[in-house]
Amino acid sequence: MAYSSEEIMETINMVENLHFDIRTVTLGISLFDCGDPNPSAAAQKIYDKITKTGAQLISTVRMMEKTYGIPIVNTRVAVTPISLLDHGYSSEDFLVIAYALEKAANTLGIDFLGGFSALTQKGFTKGDLNLIAIIPQVLSTTEKICGSLNVASTKAGINMDAINHATEVIFKAAGLTAERNGIACAKLVVFANAPEDNPFMAGAFHGIGEADAAINIGISGPGVVRATIERCPDHDLGALAEEIKKTVFKITRAGELIGRKVSKKLGVAFGIVDLSLAPTPTPGDSVANILEAMGLACCGAHGTTAALALLNDAVKKGGAMASSSVGGLSGSFIPVSEDAGMIAAVQCGALSLSKLEAMTAVCSVGLDMIAIPGDTPQEIIAALIADEMAIGVVNNKTTAVRIIPVPGKKVGDKVSFGGLLGEAPVMAVNNYSPKKFVERGGRIPAPLRALTN
């Protein structure tokens, strides 16, 4: 992979002036060889494998930062969905394993560890249910463990019973961390069509079809893309898309270089480059500002969904031009609390929850880091999740919900989650009741497009 001097200078400018960074280097680790009928023995095997496989992860990442001059913001580990390791475990047994995961994360010095997860799109095992029951306690008593539930897929349909379980988890997790604005909910993602190689938290896990260990890279550069658009004030939309593709091509190449160097140094497989425009609360690092640079007065105005569709498509095409290893989520994230432009749009009344839902039909994830009143009825959250899952299932794409019913807060209040999680205005929900619909339970059948064989 050869690089011209012009590319090198452009990359330096992106880093120094436009907030370009490698958002995460995530080491995926299979735990299938760690199963044991004795949960304490399994926990020890899990701890040993993670700490052995990732022993050089932090030092290698720091060396790459120094060598190539590109900031690497987060270093993470994703593991096999823990429910798949079940040997007749109780909820308390899964708690033992969760604490072993937390201990391993602290030993390595990583930011987060993902994979306290279950795949329940078509039904449950006893192990799934026991793991789900303990998720609130795990997320509220650990700092680095993240979890996810895949409750729907295009092939299986939508498991409404799983959504109801997920909603109970969200409420309990919020209550257990009420003094911290329900922060435990920020470590849980509810998915449709969850990817198996996603490097981003909180939804990362190491899928069953992955190698024993693999490095997946998450790249981000909203500021770089915004600057590209600002240099093209008179381009029509087709020409603008071409310019975005060219920019994304360049940052993808830089990210893949880092990923391959890290994987070679660690002696593990190189997985994918996830090219996702992931915003932060830092000014100039906003996806909302990209959309506004295209010509919208404010994110949320009519035209926002179309602008986001253009952006997401150009990002995917630019990445695919640069690498044969693009995967994960790859597109644009629209987390409210993590994007200064999104926060401003909500506060001025331009961006509503309904508009965000429409935008998720064309972005790369879903309703992300959204704060709602703590007294929101449980069935409303379940129905909101079901709506988002339907968008993913029918359109054969990944969608997700990461929502926080903030205890004691009402619409218009502002809550802070700290760090990259930022702060969020509490948003209004539609309070007309879906209770009867939600309580029907069962499974919404897969759409006709599932019959592809």
Backbone torsions as a table, in degrees:
resi	resn	phi	psi	omega
1	MET	NA	99.5	-176.4
2	ALA	-90.0	146.6	-179.5
3	TYR	-125.8	134.5	177.8
4	SER	-81.4	161.5	177.8
5	SER	-63.5	-32.1	178.4
6	GLU	-64.3	-43.5	178.1
7	GLU	-61.4	-40.9	-178.7
8	ILE	-63.2	-44.5	-179.8
9	MET	-66.7	-38.2	177.3
10	GLU	-62.6	-41.1	179.9
11	THR	-64.6	-41.1	177.5
12	ILE	-59.3	-43.9	178.8
13	ASN	-63.7	-40.3	178.5
14	MET	-60.3	-41.3	-178.7
15	VAL	-70.3	-46.2	-172.5
16	GLU	-74.8	-32.6	-170.6
17	ASN	-120.0	-16.3	-169.2
18	LEU	-126.9	17.7	173.2
19	HIS	64.2	24.7	176.7
20	PHE	-71.3	134.5	176.7
21	ASP	-154.4	165.8	165.5
22	ILE	-87.0	111.6	-173.8
23	ARG	-70.8	-34.6	177.9
24	THR	-156.3	141.4	163.3
25	VAL	-108.1	114.9	-175.4
26	THR	-116.7	123.8	177.7
27	LEU	-94.0	114.1	175.8
28	GLY	-87.6	134.3	-176.5
29	ILE	-132.4	126.7	174.6
30	SER	-78.5	135.1	178.4
31	LEU	-112.1	14.5	-176.6
32	PHE	-63.4	-23.2	178.7
33	ASP	-90.3	12.0	-178.6
34	CYS	-109.1	3.3	-178.1
35	GLY	-66.0	147.5	178.9
36	ASP	-162.3	138.5	177.8
37	PRO	-59.9	-26.4	177.3
38	ASN	-89.5	113.9	-175.1
39	PRO	-62.5	-31.8	178.2
40	SER	-68.2	-38.6	176.8
41	ALA	-66.7	-41.5	177.5
42	ALA	-61.8	-42.8	-179.8
43	ALA	-60.4	-40.3	179.5
44	GLN	-67.6	-41.5	177.6
45	LYS	-61.4	-41.8	179.9
46	ILE	-63.2	-47.2	178.9
47	TYR	-59.1	-45.8	-177.5
48	ASP	-63.3	-43.0	-177.0
49	LYS	-68.5	-43.0	-179.0
50	ILE	-63.6	-46.3	-176.6
51	THR	-70.6	-30.2	176.6
52	LYS	-73.6	-47.3	-177.2
53	THR	-66.3	-36.6	-176.1
54	GLY	-100.6	14.5	-173.6
55	ALA	-56.6	-36.3	-176.5
56	GLN	-103.0	10.8	-174.0
57	LEU	-62.8	-53.9	-176.3
58	ILE	-62.7	-46.7	-177.9
59	SER	-64.2	-36.3	178.8
60	THR	-67.7	-43.0	179.2
61	VAL	-62.4	-43.0	179.6
62	ARG	-65.0	-36.4	177.8
63	MET	-64.4	-40.6	179.3
64	MET	-66.2	-39.0	175.7
65	GLU	-57.7	-46.7	-177.6
66	LYS	-68.4	-38.4	-176.7
67	THR	-70.3	-43.4	-172.1
68	TYR	-106.1	-9.1	175.1
69	GLY	72.5	16.0	178.7
70	ILE	-105.5	123.0	-179.4
71	PRO	-62.3	138.9	173.1
72	ILE	-117.2	109.8	-166.9
73	VAL	-76.5	-43.5	-174.7
74	ASN	-131.3	146.6	173.3
75	THR	-125.3	124.7	-168.6
76	ARG	-138.5	167.0	174.7
77	VAL	-129.0	139.4	172.9
78	ALA	-122.2	137.6	-176.6
79	VAL	-123.6	167.5	174.7
80	THR	-50.6	136.6	175.8
81	PRO	-49.5	122.0	-168.7
82	ILE	-63.2	-29.2	179.8
83	SER	-62.6	-23.1	-179.3
84	LEU	-74.6	-11.0	178.5
85	LEU	-91.5	6.3	-173.2
86	ASP	-57.5	132.2	171.3
87	HIS	-126.0	48.0	-175.8
88	GLY	77.2	29.2	-175.7
89	TYR	-72.9	145.5	169.6
90	SER	-84.9	173.0	176.2
91	SER	-60.0	-39.0	179.7
92	GLU	-65.6	-33.0	176.3
93	ASP	-65.1	-41.9	178.1
94	PHE	-65.2	-30.1	177.0
95	LEU	-65.0	-39.3	176.3
96	VAL	-58.6	-43.5	179.7
97	ILE	-66.8	-40.1	179.1
98	ALA	-59.8	-41.5	-179.6
99	TYR	-69.9	-29.1	173.8
100	ALA	-67.3	-38.4	176.3
101	LEU	-63.2	-43.7	178.7
102	GLU	-62.7	-41.8	178.6
103	LYS	-62.5	-41.6	178.9
104	ALA	-64.2	-42.0	179.0
105	ALA	-61.5	-41.4	179.1
106	ASN	-68.5	-37.3	178.3
107	THR	-62.7	-43.0	-179.6
108	LEU	-73.7	-27.2	-176.7
109	GLY	81.9	22.7	-179.7
110	ILE	-81.6	170.1	-177.8
111	ASP	-81.2	-49.4	-178.9
112	PHE	-144.1	158.1	173.7
113	LEU	-130.0	120.9	-177.4
114	GLY	-107.9	152.9	176.3
115	GLY	131.5	4.6	172.8
116	PHE	-78.2	77.6	-160.8
117	SER	-137.8	163.8	175.0
118	ALA	-141.8	144.9	178.9
119	LEU	-105.3	103.5	-168.8
120	THR	-126.3	27.7	-174.8
121	GLN	-65.0	-20.9	-177.1
122	LYS	-123.5	-10.6	-179.5
123	GLY	165.6	-173.5	-175.5
124	PHE	-126.2	147.3	160.3
125	THR	-97.3	168.0	175.1
126	LYS	-61.1	-36.2	178.2
127	GLY	-63.2	-41.2	176.6
128	ASP	-56.0	-49.5	-176.3
129	LEU	-65.0	-38.6	178.9
130	ASN	-68.3	-37.6	177.0
131	LEU	-67.6	-44.8	-179.4
132	ILE	-58.5	-39.6	-177.3
133	ALA	-63.3	-27.9	-176.0
134	ILE	-97.1	-6.4	-177.6
135	ILE	-55.0	-45.8	-179.4
136	PRO	-56.7	-42.3	179.6
137	GLN	-67.3	-39.6	179.6
138	VAL	-62.5	-49.1	-176.0
139	LEU	-69.3	-27.3	-177.9
140	SER	-87.7	-16.4	-177.5
141	THR	-113.6	2.4	173.7
142	THR	-121.8	160.1	-179.9
143	GLU	-102.4	-27.7	-169.2
144	LYS	-115.7	-6.3	-176.5
145	ILE	-86.1	130.8	177.7
146	CYS	-118.4	151.4	-177.9
147	GLY	-134.0	165.8	177.4
148	SER	-154.5	155.4	175.1
149	LEU	-130.5	122.1	173.5
150	ASN	-92.6	111.3	-171.6
151	VAL	-109.9	0.9	-176.8
152	ALA	-159.0	153.7	172.3
153	SER	-155.1	159.6	179.0
154	THR	-63.0	-33.3	-179.8
155	LYS	-77.2	-31.6	-173.1
156	ALA	-104.5	-21.8	-173.0
157	GLY	93.0	-157.8	-174.5
158	ILE	-116.9	120.8	180.0
159	ASN	-88.3	97.0	-176.9
160	MET	-66.2	-31.6	176.8
161	ASP	-63.8	-39.8	178.1
162	ALA	-66.0	-37.4	177.2
163	ILE	-63.1	-41.5	178.5
164	ASN	-63.7	-39.6	175.3
165	HIS	-63.4	-43.0	-180.0
166	ALA	-61.1	-39.0	-179.9
167	THR	-65.5	-39.8	175.8
168	GLU	-61.2	-41.2	178.2
169	VAL	-60.7	-44.9	-179.1
170	ILE	-60.1	-46.6	-179.3
171	PHE	-63.8	-43.9	-179.4
172	LYS	-66.6	-41.2	179.8
173	ALA	-63.9	-39.8	177.5
174	ALA	-63.0	-44.3	-179.4
175	GLY	-64.0	-38.4	-178.7
176	LEU	-70.2	-19.0	177.7
177	THR	-122.3	35.7	-177.5
178	ALA	-58.1	-36.3	-178.0
179	GLU	-70.5	-12.1	177.4
180	ARG	-118.0	33.0	176.2
181	ASN	61.0	31.8	176.6
182	GLY	70.4	30.5	-171.7
183	ILE	-58.5	-25.4	-179.3
184	ALA	-59.2	-30.4	-179.6
185	CYS	-65.7	-22.7	178.7
186	ALA	-70.7	-11.4	-179.9
187	LYS	-104.3	17.3	-179.7
188	LEU	-131.5	130.5	177.5
189	VAL	-122.3	135.9	174.5
190	VAL	-106.4	122.4	-169.0
191	PHE	-114.0	153.0	153.3
192	ALA	-116.4	136.0	178.8
193	ASN	55.2	50.8	-179.2
194	ALA	-62.8	130.5	176.2
195	PRO	-75.2	149.8	-176.9
196	GLU	-89.2	-4.1	-176.1
197	ASP	-128.5	27.0	-179.5
198	ASN	-72.8	122.7	179.5
199	PRO	-88.2	-7.4	-173.4
200	PHE	-90.7	141.9	175.1
201	MET	-93.3	150.9	18.3
202	ALA	-97.1	5.1	-170.0
203	GLY	-95.5	6.2	-176.2
204	ALA	-71.5	136.9	165.1
205	PHE	-148.1	163.4	-177.8
206	HIS	-97.7	110.1	-170.5
207	GLY	-68.6	163.6	-174.1
208	ILE	-70.8	-17.4	178.9
209	GLY	-96.3	6.7	-176.1
210	GLU	-86.5	166.3	176.7
211	ALA	-66.7	170.8	179.9
212	ASP	-58.0	-36.6	174.3
213	ALA	-152.1	144.7	-178.1
214	ALA	-155.5	149.1	175.5
215	ILE	-98.3	125.3	173.7
216	ASN	-118.1	136.2	-174.0
217	ILE	-111.9	133.4	173.1
218	GLY	-110.2	119.8	-177.8
219	ILE	-104.7	147.1	176.1
220	SER	-143.5	143.9	178.3
221	GLY	-164.6	53.6	178.3
222	PRO	-56.7	-38.1	-179.3
223	GLY	-64.7	-35.2	179.1
224	VAL	-65.8	-44.7	-179.1
225	VAL	-67.9	-40.6	178.2
226	ARG	-60.3	-42.5	179.5
227	ALA	-63.0	-37.1	177.1
228	THR	-60.8	-45.5	-179.0
229	ILE	-65.2	-40.0	-179.2
230	GLU	-66.2	-22.3	176.4
231	ARG	-81.1	-3.3	-175.5
232	CYS	-125.6	60.0	-173.3
233	PRO	-67.0	-22.6	-174.8
234	ASP	-113.7	6.7	178.9
235	HIS	-70.6	143.1	169.9
236	ASP	-75.2	174.1	-171.0
237	LEU	-66.2	-35.0	177.5
238	GLY	-64.7	-44.1	178.8
239	ALA	-67.1	-35.8	178.4
240	LEU	-63.8	-41.5	177.8
241	ALA	-60.0	-39.2	178.9
242	GLU	-62.8	-40.6	179.7
243	GLU	-66.4	-39.4	177.4
244	ILE	-63.0	-43.3	178.9
245	LYS	-57.4	-43.4	-179.0
246	LYS	-63.1	-41.2	179.3
247	THR	-65.1	-45.6	-179.2
248	VAL	-63.7	-36.3	176.0
249	PHE	-53.6	-45.1	-176.1
250	LYS	-67.7	-44.8	-177.0
251	ILE	-73.3	-26.2	175.5
252	THR	-65.8	-42.8	179.1
253	ARG	-60.6	-41.3	179.0
254	ALA	-64.1	-41.8	-179.9
255	GLY	-66.1	-41.4	179.8
256	GLU	-65.3	-36.8	177.1
257	LEU	-57.4	-48.7	179.8
258	ILE	-61.4	-45.9	-177.9
259	GLY	-60.1	-44.3	-178.5
260	ARG	-68.9	-35.4	177.8
261	LYS	-67.0	-41.8	178.9
262	VAL	-64.4	-46.1	-177.6
263	SER	-63.7	-38.7	178.6
264	LYS	-65.2	-42.1	-179.3
265	LYS	-64.7	-37.4	-178.7
266	LEU	-84.2	-13.4	-179.4
267	GLY	73.9	32.2	177.9
268	VAL	-123.9	170.4	-178.7
269	ALA	-68.7	150.4	168.1
270	PHE	-90.8	127.9	-177.1
271	GLY	-92.3	-90.1	-174.2
272	ILE	-140.6	164.1	166.2
273	VAL	-105.0	120.4	174.8
274	ASP	-99.1	107.0	-177.5
275	LEU	-94.4	85.7	-178.6
276	SER	-118.1	126.7	175.2
277	LEU	-74.3	94.4	-176.2
278	ALA	-103.2	111.7	-176.4
279	PRO	-74.9	166.3	170.3
280	THR	-132.1	168.4	177.6
281	PRO	-67.9	-8.6	-179.1
282	THR	-64.7	131.2	176.5
283	PRO	-55.5	136.0	-178.9
284	GLY	90.3	-0.8	-177.0
285	ASP	-119.7	47.0	-169.1
286	SER	-120.4	133.1	172.4
287	VAL	-71.5	-37.1	177.6
288	ALA	-57.6	-39.9	179.5
289	ASN	-67.0	-29.4	174.6
290	ILE	-62.4	-46.8	-179.1
291	LEU	-63.8	-38.5	178.6
292	GLU	-68.2	-33.3	177.8
293	ALA	-65.5	-23.6	176.8
294	MET	-72.5	-17.5	177.7
295	GLY	132.3	8.8	177.2
296	LEU	-88.3	137.9	178.1
297	ALA	-64.3	-34.3	179.3
298	CYS	-159.0	143.0	175.2
299	CYS	-58.7	130.2	-175.5
300	GLY	111.1	-17.5	175.8
301	ALA	-64.6	159.4	172.6
302	HIS	-57.1	134.3	-174.0
303	GLY	106.8	-14.2	-178.1
304	THR	-62.4	-43.3	-178.9
305	THR	-64.8	-39.9	178.7
306	ALA	-65.4	-42.3	178.9
307	ALA	-63.7	-40.5	179.0
308	LEU	-66.9	-36.4	177.0
309	ALA	-62.7	-43.1	177.5
310	LEU	-60.4	-46.8	-178.0
311	LEU	-62.4	-48.2	-176.6
312	ASN	-62.5	-41.6	179.8
313	ASP	-65.3	-43.1	-179.4
314	ALA	-65.8	-37.7	178.0
315	VAL	-62.6	-47.0	-179.3
316	LYS	-62.9	-44.1	-178.4
317	LYS	-67.9	-40.0	178.1
318	GLY	-63.4	-40.6	177.3
319	GLY	-65.5	-42.1	-179.3
320	ALA	-65.8	-31.5	176.0
321	MET	-65.6	-33.2	-172.1
322	ALA	-88.6	-27.2	-171.3
323	SER	-149.7	146.3	173.2
324	SER	-90.3	5.7	-175.5
325	SER	-118.5	27.7	176.8
326	VAL	-75.9	133.6	-178.2
327	GLY	-159.1	-151.1	-178.9
328	GLY	65.1	-128.6	-179.4
329	LEU	-96.6	-46.8	174.5
330	SER	43.6	99.9	179.0
331	GLY	165.2	-130.2	-179.2
332	SER	-130.2	133.0	176.3
333	PHE	-94.6	147.6	177.8
334	ILE	-130.4	55.0	178.2
335	PRO	-75.9	126.3	-173.9
336	VAL	-64.1	-52.0	-172.5
337	SER	-69.1	-20.4	-174.7
338	GLU	-97.5	5.1	-174.1
339	ASP	-130.5	111.9	-176.5
340	ALA	-59.5	-35.6	179.2
341	GLY	-68.8	-38.5	176.8
342	MET	-64.5	-43.3	179.3
343	ILE	-58.4	-46.6	-179.6
344	ALA	-62.9	-38.4	-179.2
345	ALA	-66.4	-38.4	176.6
346	VAL	-66.5	-43.8	-175.6
347	GLN	-66.1	-31.4	-179.7
348	CYS	-88.4	-2.2	176.5
349	GLY	90.6	4.3	-178.0
350	ALA	-80.0	-26.5	-172.2
351	LEU	-120.4	119.0	-179.5
352	SER	-111.7	170.1	177.1
353	LEU	-63.6	-36.9	178.6
354	SER	-64.3	-40.5	178.5
355	LYS	-67.8	-38.7	176.5
356	LEU	-60.4	-40.4	178.5
357	GLU	-61.2	-41.7	177.3
358	ALA	-62.4	-39.7	-179.5
359	MET	-65.0	-29.4	-178.6
360	THR	-68.5	-14.9	176.9
361	ALA	-68.7	-18.2	-176.6
362	VAL	-126.4	-4.2	177.2
363	CYS	-89.8	-173.0	-173.5
364	SER	-98.4	-4.3	177.7
365	VAL	-134.9	-106.5	-175.4
366	GLY	-172.7	-146.1	179.3
367	LEU	-77.2	109.2	-166.0
368	ASP	-127.1	129.8	176.2
369	MET	52.6	56.5	-179.8
370	ILE	-109.6	125.8	177.5
371	ALA	-94.4	132.7	177.8
372	ILE	-130.1	165.5	-178.5
373	PRO	-57.5	142.1	-178.0
374	GLY	-66.1	-22.0	-179.8
375	ASP	-94.7	15.6	176.1
376	THR	-61.0	127.5	179.5
377	PRO	-57.9	144.8	-175.8
378	GLN	-59.5	-37.6	-177.2
379	GLU	-67.3	-26.7	177.7
380	ILE	-68.9	-41.2	177.5
381	ILE	-65.8	-40.6	178.3
382	ALA	-60.6	-43.1	-179.5
383	ALA	-68.6	-36.8	176.8
384	LEU	-61.7	-43.5	177.1
385	ILE	-63.0	-42.8	-179.8
386	ALA	-60.3	-41.6	177.2
387	ASP	-58.6	-45.0	-178.0
388	GLU	-67.7	-38.6	177.0
389	MET	-63.7	-36.8	179.8
390	ALA	-62.3	-39.0	177.8
391	ILE	-60.7	-43.1	-179.9
392	GLY	-68.8	-44.1	-176.3
393	VAL	-65.8	-47.3	-175.9
394	VAL	-70.0	-32.9	-178.2
395	ASN	-96.7	4.9	177.4
396	ASN	54.2	48.4	179.6
397	LYS	-138.0	164.5	174.8
398	THR	-75.8	130.0	166.6
399	THR	-132.2	159.8	-175.2
400	ALA	-155.2	160.8	175.7
401	VAL	-131.5	127.6	170.4
402	ARG	-130.2	99.0	-170.0
403	ILE	-126.6	146.7	-174.1
404	ILE	-128.2	104.0	170.9
405	PRO	-77.3	103.2	-168.6
406	VAL	-82.1	114.0	-177.3
407	PRO	-55.9	130.1	175.5
408	GLY	80.3	-0.3	-177.6
409	LYS	-105.0	152.6	180.0
410	LYS	-126.4	171.1	-178.2
411	VAL	-55.5	132.4	179.4
412	GLY	98.5	-21.3	174.9
413	ASP	-67.2	159.6	178.0
414	LYS	-121.9	134.2	-178.1
415	VAL	-124.3	145.6	-179.5
416	SER	-111.0	134.4	178.2
417	PHE	-109.2	-15.1	175.1
418	GLY	87.1	151.5	175.2
419	GLY	59.2	-142.0	-179.4
420	LEU	-67.4	-17.0	178.9
421	LEU	-74.5	-19.0	170.9
422	GLY	69.1	-146.5	-179.8
423	GLU	-141.2	156.3	-173.3
424	ALA	-141.3	139.0	167.8
425	PRO	-74.7	139.6	178.8
426	VAL	-73.3	123.5	-172.5
427	MET	-98.3	151.4	178.8
428	ALA	-78.6	145.1	173.4
429	VAL	-112.1	163.1	173.6
430	ASN	-77.2	116.9	-172.3
431	ASN	-91.0	4.7	172.9
432	TYR	-67.9	133.8	-166.8
433	SER	-79.1	131.5	171.1
434	PRO	-102.9	19.7	-168.5
435	LYS	-54.2	-48.4	-177.5
436	LYS	-63.1	-41.7	179.1
437	PHE	-61.3	-47.4	-177.0
438	VAL	-64.9	-40.0	-176.5
439	GLU	-71.2	-14.0	175.9
440	ARG	-61.0	-33.1	179.3
441	GLY	63.3	-158.4	-179.6
442	GLY	81.3	-160.8	-175.5
443	ARG	-127.6	126.7	172.4
444	ILE	-74.0	122.4	-173.2
445	PRO	-60.8	155.7	176.7
446	ALA	-63.8	147.8	179.4
447	PRO	-72.0	166.7	-178.1
448	LEU	-58.1	-32.0	-178.2
449	ARG	-66.1	-10.8	176.2
450	ALA	-69.7	-20.3	-176.7
451	LEU	-86.5	72.2	-174.0
452	THR	-105.0	-3.1	-178.0
453	ASN	-80.2	NA	NA
